[in-house]
């Protein structure tokens, strides 16, 4: 058995890992590379495997750096099954179609330049129709359902607490008489986040593929994040300015709405001048918010209680939804104080770039980053202190205040990753650190080996781990240099319970163990489905 590390190796984007056995080929995620133009060119390259030969794709969550090349995979011959949680399936349908729009628009823009330069035109990586077509291969499952894909492969999705539907993937693979358990963390979320549940604990694994985004630091106190945001808004409003918040359309935006809902509806000390309009200007974020409402079974207990009391935690009186482009443009002509929440979170695309163009030059305004900013992105450039940036061919001075509030991050920090690892009763033989820049991964590697005595390695892009030989075959220094040059040049509920009770407490005869296990899993899966239906009904009734 082999694991090939084909993305998110010594970087945070392009998540893509291939598990190869004697009989099957399984992908974990198929994400887009994001950041510099050079890095994004990797998305156009051929896959280092034949898409036609892939049997299954297990998708941890819907974010584009984990799902974004799925339409390309299908376009190039993949005809297997894409398995993910039901919420991820819903969100992926939205996000991949949006990504298709972006691919078409970006290619059209690029081809105008290529035509003027006498170069041949490019084809989009994929189109909207390609994205829609890829959705026919998706299968949605519920958390904690143990699914047998075939006689040799079993999978289960556990809540990763990162965004709606995000999962830690447990994978049991049988080869001959031996079964190996591989756990893929996906993106681990922080504890005590609004809306969604905390990351679930995993008790055992033979091998662990672990994210390391914040492996070299801890977040600021989560309890103070709203205080800091409210202070930025207050200070900006006092000087007559506008607050621009680039925010990821799925996850971070809904969390911000939830927190602002608590502030505006439940804070008795709110001053009148703070009741400014809050605009959500992102068509995808609006659609994603509707998907959140249809997946209430994924919410944490606090949110479920609010819903049952009749409070919609994703709405409040001074929240306005901006759908059409004319309204979006009008926001930049309106001079009164306001907050604009708009995608994308790293300011790489979308309406937020227009808002930045019209607001960065004004010292009365503030820009607030509430998530990770990858190298090479406009968000990172601004966060690092750039004095001027280029937007839509125009040089714009950066005079607005730039703020970063990491307490809103969707990723576990160093301490939380180490705490999560403590939950393993059977420690992994080996941990592979992915989804982190080199410094972050190296710091976490040292701490894991010191604290838990688990052999921890940092794979480079394109390397392979061979389990039978216990060898990680890294690329040669020459290959690594070539890769780096390429990618980083610029940087029915009671009845089910009764059946369970019948299975567990039945004493009139001895049940066959295999039959009992089979019946248990079947009933347990049914129970989860019914629980979801009940929560969805409660959400609708609570509107």
N, C-alpha and C positions, 0 to 999 in steps of 0.2 A: 504494500500500500504506500502511496506517495501523496504528499501535499505540495502543490505548486503555488507559490506566492506571486500573483500576477497583477496586483494593484495594492494600494494603501500600504506599501512597504517602504519604511522610512519617509512616509508622507501621509497626509490625512485624507486623500481623495482616491477615487478609482477602485474601491474595495472589490476584490475579485480573487477568489481562491478556488483551486481545482483539486478535488480529492479523487485520486485514481486508484481503482482496485483492479484485480484480474478480470472482473466482469463488468464493472460499471464506472461511469465518470459522472461526478456530482460537483456542481458549482455552488459555492457559497457567495451570494451577491454577484452583481454584474454592474458596477457603478461607473459613473463618468469621472474622468479626471477634470479637476477644476483648478483655476488659478491663473498662471501666466499663459499667454498665447501659445508658447512653446509646449507647455505641459498639456494644454487642451488639444494640441495636434495629435497626441497619442490616441485620442478617441477615434480618429480616422484610420488608424492602423488596423491591419488584420489581427484577429485574435490569435494568440499563440497556441491554439488548439482548433480542431474542427468543430464548429457549432453543431453539425449533424450528428456527432458522436456523443454529445452530452445527453445523459438520461434524465437527470433532474437538476433543477435550479432551486435552491432553498434561499428565500429572500428574508433577510432580517428585518428590514423596514423600508419605507417608501422614499426616503430622502434620495435625491438624484445621485449623490456620490456613492450610493449603494444599488440603485435600480436603473440608472440612466442609460445604460447601454443594452438593456433588454430588447428594445425594438430592433436594434442593430443585430443582436444575436439571432432573433427570429428571422429577420430579413435575410440573414446569411445561412439559414438552414436548420436552426434548432427546432425540433418538433417534440421535445420532451414535455415534462410537467413542471410548472412553476408553482411552488408551494410556499404559502405564507399565511399569516393570520388574516381573518376576514376584514379587519379594519385596514390592514396594509393593502389588501387587494382593492378596497374602495379608494384609498388615497392614491395608490399607484395609477389607477385609471385616470385620475385627475392630473397627476403630476407628469406622467409620460406624454399625455396629449399636449399639455402645455410645453413640455420640452420639445415635442415635434414642431410646434409653432416656432419656437426659438431657433431650432435647426434650420427651418425653411427661411426665416427672416435673416438670420446671420449669413446664410449662404447667398441669398439674394444680394445683400449688402456687399459681401466679399466679391461676388461675380461682377459687380459694377466696376470695382477697382481693377479686377483682373482683365476685364474687357478693355479698359483704357490703357492698360499696360501690355496689351496684345497677348495675354495668357489665356489658355483654354479654361472654360468654366468648370466649377466644381459641382458635384451632386451633394444634396444634404446628407448628413450621416444617416438620418431617417426622417420621414415625413409624419404628419399628423395621422395619415391613413396607416402607415407602418405601425405607429404606436397603438392605434385602435385594434389593428389585427393581432398584435402580440398579446392582447388581453384575453384572447380565447384560450390561451394555454395556462392561465392562472387558476389555481384551486385555493380557496380560502378555508382555513381551519380555525378552531378556537384554541385559546391557551390551554395547556395541560392535557390536550387530547394526544394520546400516544398512537401514532399512525404507522402502520406497517406498509411500506412502499412496495416491498416484495419479500421473499423469504429471507433475504439477507440484510435488508436495510430498514431500520425503524427510526422515526424522528419524532421529536416533541418540541413545541415552542413554549418557552417560559417568558413571563413579562420582564422586559429589560428596563422599563421605567424611563425611556428616552423620549419617545413621542407616542402618540396614539398608535397602537398596533405593533410597536417595536418589540423584538423578540431576541432572547438568548436561545440559540439552537442547540439542542442535544441530539446527537447523531450516533446510533449504534450500527456498526458495520461488521457483518460476519464474513470471515474468510476461512474456509476449511472448518476446523473445530474451534477457532479462536474468534472472540468478539471484542472489538476495539470500540471504546467510547470516545468520540471527539466532541468537545464543546466549543462553540463559537459564540463569544460574548456579544457580537454585533456592537452597537453603541450603547454602553451602559449609562443609565441616567443617574441623576443625583437623588438622594433620599429627600423626603418631605417636599416634593415638588407639587404645585397646584395641579388639579384635574386628574393626573394619572397616578398609578400606584408606584411604590418603590420597587427597585430591581429585585427579582426573586433570587433566593439563594440556591446554588447548585451544590450538591453534596459530594459528587464524585466525577472523575474524568480520568482518562488515560492521557489525553493530550488536550491542551487548552489554547485556542487562538484568541488573544485578549487585546482589546483596544488600549491605546496609551496616549490619547490626545492630550490630557493634562497630567501626564506622568511625572512632570518635573515641578509641579506647583499645586497649591491648594487655593480654592476659591475664597474670596472674601466672605464674610459672614452673610449667609443667605437671609437671615432675619433683618438685615439692614438694606437689602437691595431696593425695596419699595421706598424706604426713607430717602435713599440717594436719588432715585428716579423722581420722586415728588419734589425734592429740593431743586433738581435741575429744571423741572417744569416751572416751579415757583419763581426761581431766579430769572428764567428766560421770559416768562410772562411779565414780570416786573419791569423788564426793559423793553417790552413790546415786541418780543421776538417769537419765532416759531421753532418748535422742537421736531426734528426729523429723526425717526427711529427706523433704520433698516432692519427688517426682521424676517426671519424664515417663515414662509407662508404657512407651513405645517409644523405645529408644535409651539414654537416661541410666540407667535402672534396670538394664539388662543390663550396661552399662559398670561400674556400681558393683559388681554381683555379681562380674564378672570381676576387678576390682581387689581386692575383699575375699577372693575365692578365692585369689589370689596371696599375700595377707597371711597368711591363716589356714593355708594348706597348705604354703607355701614359706618363710616367714620364721622362721629358727631362733631369733630373739630375742624372740618373742612371749611375754608374761607370762601366767601362768595366769588372773589376774583379768580379763584382756581377752577370755577365751573365753566371752563372753556370747551369748545368743541374738540372732540377726539375723532379723527378721521381714519378709517381703515381703508386704505387705497391699494387694494390688490385683489383683482378678480379671483385669483386662485385661492387666496386666503379666505375670501368670502365663501367660496365653494367648500373649502376644507373645513371651515367652521360648521357648515351644514352637515358634513360627514361626521364630525365630532358628535353632533347632537344625535345622530342615528346609531352611535356606538357607545351608548351610556354604560354598557356592561364593563367597559374598560376603565371607567372612572374610579377614583379612590372614594373611600367612605364619606369623607367630608362633602365632596361634590354631589354624591348620590343623595345625601341628606338635604342639601339645598334644593335639588330637583324635586324631591318628594314634598318639600314645603311649598312648591310652586314658584321658586325663584329660578329664572334662567341665568346661570352664572356666566353666560357668554353674551350678555347684552346689558346695557344701562342707558339712562335717559339722554346723556350727552354724547353717546357713541353714534357716529354716522357712517354708513356704508357707501363707499364710492364705487359705482359700477362702470359708468361710461367714461371715456377718455376726455370728453369735454369738461365734465365735472372735475376730473383730476387736474387738467390744465388750469381751470379756474382757481384752484387752491393756491397756485403760485402768484396769481394776481391779487388775491385777497391779503391785505396787510395786517389784519387783526391777529392777536395771539391765538395759537392753536397747536395741536399735536398731530402729526401725520405719521402713521405706521404703514410702511410700505415694503414690499419685497423687491429685491432679494436681500437676504441677511448679510451677505458679504459685498453687496452693492455691485455685483458683477453683471446684472441685467435687470430688466423690469422698469417700472415707473419710478422707483426710488432714485434712479440716476438722473431723471429729469428734475426731481425735487432737490437733489444735491446741487445740480447746475444752477438752479434759481435761488438757492439759500446759502451755499457755502461762503460766498463772498461777504455776507453781512455779519458783522460782529455781534449783532443783537440775537442771532440765532444760535441754536445748539444742535449738535448731531450726537446721538446716543447709540453706541453699539452694545448689543445685548447677547452676543454669541461669539463663537470662535471665528477669527479672521485668518484664513489660510494665506500663505506666502503668495505674493503676486497679485492678490485681489485688491480692488480699489479700497475696500474696507481696511485691509492691513496697511496699505500705503498711507491712508489718512490717520489711522491709529498710530503709526510710527512717526508722525509729525511732518508730513509733506506740507510745503508752503503753497504749492501750486499743483493742480491736477488738470488733465485734459478730459473734457466731456463733450461728446458729439462734435469733435473737431475744434472745440473752443477751449482756450486756456482759462481756468477759473482760479482766482486767488482763494486760499483757505484762511478765512478770518473768523468763521464761526467757531464757537467752543466745541472741542471734540472730547467726548466722554466715553468711557468703557465700563460697563457694570457687569462683571463676570458672574455675579450671583444669579443671573438669569440663564447661565449656561445650561445646555441640555446634557452635558457630559459629566460623569463622575470625575472628581479630582483625585489627586494622588492618594490622599487619606482614605477616600471612599473606595477606591480600587483595592487598596490593601485590606480594608475592612471586609469587602466582598469576598476576597480570596480566603479569609479566615473561615468562611462557611464551609469550605471543602473538608469533609471528613476523610475522604480518600484523596490525597493530593495528586495532582497530575504528575506524570513522569517528566513532562516537558511543557514549558509555556513558550508560545511564540508571540512576541509583541508586534502588533500592527497598528495601523491608523494613528500614527504619531510621528512627528518630526524627530530627527535623529537624537537631539539633546533630550527631548522628553522621554523617548523610549529608553535611552541609555541610563538616565537617572532612575527610572522605574525598575529596570533590569537589576541594577545594583541593590536596590532596596528589597526586591522580592527574594533575591538569592541570600541576602543577609538575614532577612526576617523569617523566611520559610524554607530555606535550603532546597529550593526547587530550581533545577537547571532551566535557565531562561535565555532565549536567543532572540536576536533581532534580524529577521530575514531581509535581504535586499531584494529589489525588484527582479523578478524572473527566476529566483532560486527555487530549489526543490529539496524537500526533506524525505528521505527514504527510511520508512519505519523498520524494515527488516534489518537494515544495517545500522540504524540509529545515527545517520549521517545527514547533516544539512549541507547540501552542495550549493555553496554560494557562487555567484558569478565571479569571474576573475577580476582583478583590479582594472584591467583594460576594458572589460565589458561594463563594469560599474561606471568608469569615466565616460564611456560612450552614452550610457543611459542618462547620466547626470547632465551631460551636455545637451542631450535631447530634451530632457524634461524640465531642467531648472536653469535654463540660460538666463532669464530675467527673474527669476525667482517664482307536557303534562306532568306536574312536578311531584305531587305527593305519591303518585303511583310509582314513579321511579324510585323515590326514597324507600317505599315499601319493598320493592324488589331488591334494593341494596341490603336492607335489613334481613330479608329472607335469605340472601346469599351468605351474609356474614354470620348470622346466628342459627342457621339451619342445623339441627342436631339429630334428626331422625334417620339420616343416612350420611355416609361419607361421600363427599363430592370429589370427582376426579379433578386433580389440581389444574390440569391444562384447560378443562372445560370451565372451571371456576374463573381462571384468569381471563379467558376469552369473553365470558358473560360479563365479568366485572368491567372490562374495558369498554364493551359495547354500551352498557348501561351508564357508565360514567360519562362517556361522550354525549349520550342523549341528555343526561342531566345538565351538562354545560350548555347545550343548545337551548334547552327550555329556560334556564336561568337568563340567558341572553335575551330571549324573546320577552320575558317578564320585565327586564330592565328597560328594554326599548319601549315597551308600552308605558312604563312609568315616566319615561322621558317625554313622550308625546302628551301624556296627561298633565305633566307639570309645566307645559308651555304657558 
